[in-house]
Amino acid sequence: MDIYEGNAVDDLFKGYGTYKCANGSIYEGFWENSKKHGKITKYTKDGRVKELNYVNGVKEGPASITSKNGEIVQFIYRKGKKLDNVLLTTRNNDQCFGNISSYSSRSLKYPIKEINY
């Protein structure tokens, strides 16, 4: 069962709250009319941490995923769609920027082409 803990007005999520999903994911952040709105942090049951921004429930702006091994992938959403360019920072602080042809959020393995250092 999903559980919401936080502010609500007229039975709608509003302001800061935590939403715990039955699948083990946890969302912490801001809500407006029961939609994610503003900065949201998502913790997945496999140990990843996603920092996302939302406008009325739609992903918008900068986002990042940190794996449990410390790799960080940063990218941008526009109107709910992820743009192709990413910045990958390894746990050794090596960085590469490039265009991805496909994306696997489960493994944090990114086939990056056209890498610019």
HUWOUR-V862053 format. One line per field, one symbol per residue. ss: DSSP state (H for helix, E for strand, - for the rest). Layout:
BEGIN
ss=???
END
This chain:
BEGIN
ss=--EEEEEEE--EEEEEEEEE-----EEEEEEE--EEEEEEEEE-----EEEEEEE--EE-EEEEEE-----EEEEEEE--EE--EEEEE-----EEEEEE---E----E--EEEEE-
END
